[in-house]
Amino acid sequence: MSMSTVVSTVELRVVAIADADSFVKWSASLLSGVEGIRRHMLLVRTPLTVSPAQERTALTGTSFTDADTTRLGFDEVHGWLRGHQPDVVVLSGRGPFVRLIARQIDRLSHRPVVVSGLPGMSIPAQRGALEYRRESDLMVVHSHREERAFAELGRRIGIQVPTALATLPFAQMAPDAVTAGSVRVSQRELVGAVAGRASRAGRPAPAPIARPGGTDLVFAAQALVPAARHEREQIAEMLRLAAVADPTKRVVVKLRSRPGEAEAHLERDAYADLLADRPGNLVISHEPMSTALARAEGLVTVSSTAAIEALAQKVPVIALDTFGVHKALLNTVFTGSGLLGGAEEVVGRRFRHPLAGWQRDNYFQPESDTNWWRCVEELVALRREGRLRAKLVPAGRGGALHAAWHRKSVLAGEDRSVIGRVALGVGAPLVNGILSMRRARGRAGEDTWSDATTDYTLEPTPHHDPIRR
């Protein structure tokens, strides 16, 4: 975007509105990087809202204190915004949550600039992520690769949302971070390569990278991937073998939620259950990732953004390719990184540093490329001058019944209306049917989850991940 008018940040009032843990962490970290603003966070009650313990973990290392956060119900959001009149609102939640809050913003006479974004790596760029944020004045992305992916996705579906670039806020590069230099990428680095059981004969194993002072192997667990129970059992067995291989060092399974707590995505076959019988040096942790990384020799994950957080702190990584490299595993972002490895590498603790060329295009761009806050300032100036058009959420097909379904599907038990219960009963099977038809139509075509040639997908997500739990 090209605008010339910039306002001072000193008087700007900026409010993040969030619910789930990863979105709280992202928005708090993002705003903590901006100086001279008055920041606050609203935690809206939904089935995904952080517990007090999760909130403390998510806000660790940020400038947010207890006084900077307010918990409230959805019906209180409009009144709070009307009374405090923020200049900028950062909508930080899953797509349906973002659109539901956007409808409340549409009711305000003093309209703030609306910013949205995603809390981690967003390759492939997903159609739903863009569609639900199409009413944003600005969408924050975190790499040049994401910029290109969302721009192309927008052109394909006719939705143009201005984007701006920010460094992943909890992954600021340490000043002497290590890269692997220019190393030839092996066959397993290609998109769509099937790894794990493939032969590795004739390819020398990389030398182990020891990180001074760190001894833990940290596994960043994910709720969505891998999805199949037998695959998660395979990972659990891999972690057991890594613990047994060196009883003097810990294997730490870093989880996002404790029993009874929610997180952004629904977890099935939890690692805490799969690892109920484990050696003493294999431990479960709910501490902040930054704390876990301070003691880490290396990090292992399928596709967690924790990999970027680790690399920024000079902690080497293994991105698991045991189940292949494809969009549905959310790990095509690691193609060409030099980080891919399987169980043998994990058990042997043969961690890797990334290739420099991959870093520049994927989350470690120069700080001078960051422009998101400058764009926000320009948008605020335009709004104050009356030159920024309000992007209102259109009424959905189905009128009041559709609106009730949307509200109920996001708020669940927090919405006690009769029409909400009726709408959910009617709408849930209808929506599931529509999504099933779209998945069936696009299963093998271009621009889908199975198309390894693009960094975006037009097809609905294959991950069955309800907001209503």
N, C-alpha and C positions, 0 to 999 in steps of 0.2 A: 504494500500500500504506500502511496506517496502523498504525504500531507506536510504542510509547512508550519502550521501553528502548534506551538508547544506550550503547556501550562506548567507552572511550578507544582512540584509534588507536595509542598509543605502543608497545604491545607486539605489535601485530598483525603477523603474518608473512604476506606476500602473494606468491604465486608465479604468474607468467604462464607458460602452456605454449603454445608456438607452433611453426610451421614456416616458412610462406611469408613473403616479405618484407613485404607489406602488413599482415599480421597482427602481425608483429614490431613494425613501426613503430607500429601502433595501440595495442597493449597497453603498449608501453614508454612511449609518450606519455601514455596514460591514467593509468598508475600514477605517472608523474613529477609529475602534478598533485596528488598526495596527500602531505601532509606527515606526518612522524612515524611512518612505517611501515618495516618491514624488507622490502625488495623484492628479488625475484630472478626470473630468467627461465630456463626450460628450453627448449632448442631440440631438438626431437625429430627424428630422422633419418627423412625420407620423401623421395619424389622431388621435393618442393617446397621442401625446407629451404634457407634462405638460405646463400649462400656467405659466407666471411669478409668479402669486399668489400661484399656486399649488407648484411650485418649491420652493418658500420660505418656505411653510409649510412642504414640504418633507425634506428639509435640516435643519429644526429647530433641534437644539441639536446635530448636527454633526459638524465635523471640516471643512466642505466645505464652502467656501466663494464665492462671485460672481466671483472672479478672478480664482476660481478653476473649473469653468464650461464654456463650449463652446457650443453654438447652431450652428448646421450646417446641411446641406442637405445630403442625403445619398451618392450622387456622390462625396462629399467632404471627406468622411470618409477615403477612401484609401490613399489619398494624405496626410491627417493629420497624419495618423498612420505611413506612410512612412517617413515623416519629423521628427516626434518625437520619433520613435523607442522605444515604451514602452517594458518593460520586461514582463509585465503581462497585459492581457486585461480581464476584468470581463464583460461578456455579460449578460445584465440585461434587459430582455424583454420577451414577449410571444414567444412561440416556433418558429413560422415562422419568427419573427424579428431576433431571435438569429441565425437561419440558414442563413438568408440573409446577416447579418453582417459577419458571418463566411466565406462566399464566398469572401468577401473583404479581410479578413485576409489571405486567401489562396493565394492571389496575392502578398503578401509581401515577399521580399527576407530575411528580418530580422524578423523571425517569433516569436511572443511572446508566452508565455504560456497562454492558453485559459481556463478561469474558467467560469462556469455558475452556476445558482441556481434558486430557486424559492423564492418569497418574503414573504412567510408565511407558515402556516401549510399545509402540502402536503400529508395528508391522506384523501382519498385513493391516492396512487401513480398511476399516469395515464400514459398509454402507450405513448400518444403523448408527454408528458413532457420529457420522456426519449429518445424517437426517435429523437426529434428535437435537443437534446443536446448530441447526440451520438458522435459528433466530438470534444467535449470538452476534454481537458486534465484532467479536474477535475470538478466534480459537487458537490456543497456544499449542504448538508442537515442539519437539525436542531434538530434531536432527534434520539435516538437509534431505536425507532420504525420506523422512516423514513428510516434509514439505512437498516433495515431488509426488509422493504416493497420494496424499489427500488432494492435491491439485488435479491429478489425473482422474481420481475417483469422482471429484466434483464435476469435471468436464463430462464424464461418462453418464452421470445421472442428472445433470442439469442443476446442480446445487453449488452456488459459489459462496463460500464462507471465507472471509479474510483470515489468513493465518499469520502468525508471527512466531519467531524462534526464541526459545529459552533453553538454557542448559538445564538438564534435569536437576531440580533444585537441591535434592539431597545427594547429588553425585558430583560435587565440585571437584575438579581434578587437583590432586596433591601436586605440589610444585615439582617434585622429582619423580613423578609416576613413570613406570617402565613400559616400554613397548617392545615388541619382539623384532622390530625392524622389518626389512623386506625379505620374506621367506616364501618360497614357492608353496602354493596352496595345493593340497593333495586332493584326490578324487572324492574323498568323503566330504569335502567342503562344498561340493556342487549342490545346488538346490535340487531337492528330490532324491538325493542319494540315499540308498537304504544301507544303514550302517548297523553296527552291533554284532550280528552274527557273520558279517562279511569277513573274509580272510584278510589279515593284516601282514601276511608273510611278505618279506622283502622290503618292508618299510620300517626303518629304524625307529625305535621308541624315543620320543623326546626326553631329554634329560630332566629329572625332577627339578622344580624351582623351589628353593627353600626361602621362606620369608623370615628375615631376622626377627626373633622375638615371638612369632606366631607359631602355634603348634596345632590348633584345632582345624579339623576338616569340617567346614560349615555347609550343611545342605539347606538350601532355600526351598522349602516346600511350596507347592502351588495347589490350589483347589481344583483348577480346571484341567491341567495336563500333568501327566497322562491321565486319561479318563477311565480306562479299563482297570478293573480290580487286579487282574493278573499282572498288568504292567506296574502297578503301584507295589504289588508284592515283590516284583523283581527288583525294584528300587530298594525296598526295605531289606531284601537279602544282600544286595550290593553294599548297603551301609553296614550291615552286620559283618560282612567279610572285611570291610575296611577297618572296622573296629578291632576285629580279631587279629588282623595282620600286624597291628602295632598297638599292643595293650597299654603302652606308655603315653599314647596320644588320644585325645578325645575326638569322637565324631559327634557333632552337634546338629540336631535336627531343629532348625529354626521355624517355628510355627507362628501364624498371625493371630490365632485365637485360642482361648482356653475353652474347655467344655462349657456349653451354655452361652458362649459369646458368638456373635455373628461376624462375618466379614463380607467383603464386596461380592464374592462368588461362593456358591454353595459347594462345600467339600463333601465328597462321598469317599468311603474307605480311607478314613483318616490314618495318617502315619502313626499317631500315638497308639491306635488300636493294632495296627499291623506290626508294631514294634513292642508290644506288651511284654514279650519275652526277649530281653536283649542283654548284651554284656554290660558290665558296669561303666565302661568308658564310652558307651553310646547313650547320649543324654538328649532329653527334650528341652527346648528353650523357648521362652516367650519374651525374652529381653529385646530391646531395640536392636535392629540390625547393625547399627553403628557400634554398639557395644560388642556384639558377636564378632564383627570384623576386626576389632581391636586385638582380638586374641587368635585370629585366623591365620593359618598357614596357607589356606586356599579355600575357595568357595566352589560348590557344585550345584548346578540347577539344570532344569530342562529349558526354561525360558523366562525365568523371573528377572525383573528389573534390578533385583539385588546384584546381578552380575555387573551392571554398570556402576552401581554404588561401590562394589568391591574393587573394580578396576580403577576407579577414581582414587581409591585409597592404597593403590599399589598392591592389592591382594590379587594374586593370579586366580584363574578361573578354569573350570572344565564345564563346558556346555554339553550336556548329555545328548549324544546322537544314537543311543541304544535302540530307539524306536523309529529311527529315520530322521530326516530333515524335511519338513513340509509345513504348509500353512496351518493345518489343524493343530499342530503341536506348538504353534506360535514361535518357532525357533528358526525360521528362514532368515531372520535378522542376523544370525550368526554365520551365514554363508560367507566364506572368504575371510573370516576373522582370525583363523588360527586357533580358536578356542575349543573346537568340537573334539569330543573324546567319549569313550565308552567305559564300561565297568572296569576293564583292566587298568585303564589310566587312573580311575578313581581309587581303586584298591591300592595301587602303587603310588598314589599321591603325586602323579605327574601333571601338575597344574601348568597352565600356560598364560603368557601375556599376549595381548592382541597385536595384530599387524597394524602398523602406523596408518596405512592407507585406509583400512577399514574404520579406524577410529575417527578420522576426520569427517567421514560421511555419516557416522553412526554415534551421535551423542557426545563426541569430544571435539566439536568444532571450536575454533578460536572464540574467545570471549567477545571479541569485536563483532562477531556475527550476531550476537544476541540483540534483538530489537523489540521484544514484546512490550516492555514497559514504555519505551518511547512511543510505540503505536498507541498504547492506552492513553498516554498524555494527550496525544493528538486527537484521539476520539473524544476525550473529555472536553477539549477546547471546542471542537465542532458541535458537541451537544449543547454546550453553554451558549453558543452563538445561534442555536436553532438550525444548524445545517446538517445534523445527523438524523436521518430518517429512523423512526422507531420500527423495529422488525417484530411485529406482533405474531403470536402463535395463532394460526388459523383455527377456526372451529372444525373439529373432526367430523367426518361423516358418521351420522348416528346421533348427532346433537347431544342432548343432555345425558342420554344413556351411555354414549361413548365417553363423555367427560367423567361420568360416575365410575365407569369401568377403569379408566386411566387412574383416577384418584385411588380407588380401592386396590388396584393391582400394585401400586407403589406403597401405600400406607398400611395395607392389610388391617390388622386389628385397631390401628389408630383411627381408622375411619369406621364409625359405628352407624352409618346411615343405612336405611332400608334400601334405598335405590342403589347404593354401592353393592350390597349383597346380591340384589337382583341382577345388576349389570355384570358382576363377576361371573355369576352362574351362566348367564347367556353368552358373555363375551369370551371367556377363557377357551372353551372348545372351538369357537369360531376362529379365534386368532391362531390357535394351534393347528387347525386345519389349513389355514392360509399359508402359514410358514412351512408346513409339510409339503404342500404343493409347490412352493417356490424352491424348496430344497431338491425335490424330485426333478423339477425342470432343469435346474442348473448343475446337477451333480457332476457332469463330465465336460461341460462347456468351457469357453474362455471366460476369464475374469471371475472364476469361482475359486472355492477353497482347494480344488484339485489342480488348478492351473499354476504350475510352478514358475511361469514366466513373468508374473506381475507381482507387485507389492501391495495390491489391494484386492478386494473381492466384492462383487455385487450380490452374491448369494447370502442368504441369512446364515448366521453362525451355526455350526454343527454342534456347539456346546449347549446342552439343555440346562440352562442356568436361571431358574426362576428368581425373581426378586421376592415374591411372596413365599415365605418359608413355612 
